[in-house]
Amino acid sequence: MIGQSMINVKSGGRTRVAGIAAAVFLLLFILVGSSVIELIPLAALVGVMFMVVIGTFAWNSLTILRKVPFTDAFVILLVTVVTVYKDLAVAVVVGVIVSALAYAWNNARRIHAVTRESSTEKGAKVYEIQGPLFFGSADGFLELFDIENDPDIVIVDFAQSRVVDQSALQAIEALAGKYEASQKRIQLRHLTRDCHQLLTKAGHLMVDSDDDPEYALAVDYSVRTGILGSH
C-alpha cells in the first residue's frame, strides 16, 4: 500500500479518485482476475517490487547521515535494518522507543546549577537550577550540591527548571534530608502547587511566592502514597 501510494503520487494521482481506482482494481483482481494474475511469472513480480523499493526509498537520507546528529543517524539505520529483517510496523515501534530514550538521555545531561550569594538573606548560597528534573537527571541533580562546604543557609531556586515526575520529587526530598542531616537550613523556591502537595518531607522547607510556576507533574499518586507510607 505504501508503494502504491508513492507510485500514485509520483504519477500525478493526488486526488481521491486515485485511491478509489486503486482499491476497485485490487478488488477486481481478487474476485475475477486471480486466474490471470497467476499467469504472471514470479520473477516479473520480483522485478516490479524492486522498482517499487527503488522508487520509495528516500535516497537523500544517505547524503544527510553525516550532517544530522549521531542519534538521528542511528535511528535511521536501525529502522531500515529492522524493516528489512522484520516488518515496517515493528520498525516504527523500535524507532519511537529508541528516539524517546535518546531524548531522555540528552535532557538528562542538560541539568546544571548556577551558584551565587543571596541578595535577600545574608550569608546564604543560592543554587539556580537550570534544565528539566526527571528520572534521567535525578542523580546528576544531587551531584550539583556541595553539602559539606555550603554555608548554614542554602536556597535552591527552580525558576529555570521544571520538575517532571515522581523521581524528581524523591530527589528533592533526598536533598532536603541530606542538608537537614548536616544541620543546615535549606529553602526550596519556585515550585508548583503539585510539588507543595507531594513533597511531604521537604514541605516545610518550601517558600511560597506570587511568581511560582503552574504546570502538572506526571506522578502516579497511588504509588506515591505507598512510598510516603514507607517513610
Residue pairs with C-beta under 8 A, 6 or more apart in sequence:
2 56
2 88
3 49
3 52
3 53
3 55
3 56
4 22
5 19
6 52
6 55
6 56
7 52
7 55
8 14
8 18
8 19
8 22
10 55
13 21
29 37
61 76
65 73
65 76
65 77
66 73
68 76
71 99
71 102
71 106
74 98
74 102
75 95
75 98
75 99
75 102
78 94
78 95
78 98
79 91
79 92
79 94
79 95
80 91
82 90
82 91
82 94
82 95
83 91
104 134
104 135
104 136
105 136
107 131
107 132
107 134
107 136
107 137
108 134
108 136
108 137
108 140
109 137
109 140
110 130
110 131
110 132
110 137
111 129
111 130
111 131
111 132
111 133
111 137
111 140
111 141
111 144
111 161
112 130
112 131
112 144
113 127
113 128
113 129
113 130
113 144
113 145
114 127
114 128
114 130
115 125
115 126
115 127
115 128
116 125
116 126
116 128
117 124
117 125
117 126
118 124
118 125
118 126
118 153
118 155
121 153
121 155
123 151
123 152
123 153
124 151
124 153
124 154
124 155
125 150
125 151
125 153
125 154
125 155
126 154
126 155
126 156
126 157
127 144
127 145
127 154
127 155
127 156
127 157
128 157
128 159
128 160
129 141
129 144
129 156
129 157
129 158
129 160
129 161
130 160
130 161
131 137
131 160
131 161
132 161
132 162
132 164
133 141
133 158
133 161
133 162
133 163
133 164
133 168
133 171
133 172
134 164
134 165
134 167
134 168
135 164
135 165
135 166
135 167
135 168
137 168
138 167
138 168
138 170
138 171
139 171
141 168
141 171
141 175
142 171
142 174
142 175
142 178
145 154
145 175
145 178
147 178
147 179
147 182
147 184
148 182
150 179
150 184
151 184
152 183
152 184
152 185
153 184
153 185
153 186
153 187
154 179
154 184
154 185
154 186
154 187
155 186
155 187
155 189
156 175
156 186
156 187
156 188
156 189
157 189
157 190
158 188
158 189
158 190
158 191
158 213
159 189
159 190
159 211
159 213
162 213
162 215
163 169
163 172
163 191
163 192
163 194
163 195
163 217
164 217
164 218
165 217
165 218
165 219
166 217
166 218
166 219
166 220
166 223
166 224
166 227
168 217
169 195
169 198
169 199
169 217
169 219
169 224
170 227
172 188
172 195
172 199
172 202
173 199
173 200
173 201
173 202
175 186
175 202
176 186
176 188
176 201
176 202
176 205
177 201
177 202
179 185
179 186
180 186
186 205
187 205
187 206
187 207
188 199
188 202
188 205
188 206
188 207
189 206
189 207
189 209
190 209
190 211
190 212
190 213
191 199
191 206
191 212
191 213
192 212
192 213
192 214
192 215
192 217
193 212
193 214
194 215
194 216
194 217
194 219
195 206
195 217
196 203
196 206
196 208
198 217
198 219
198 224
199 206
200 228
200 231
201 231
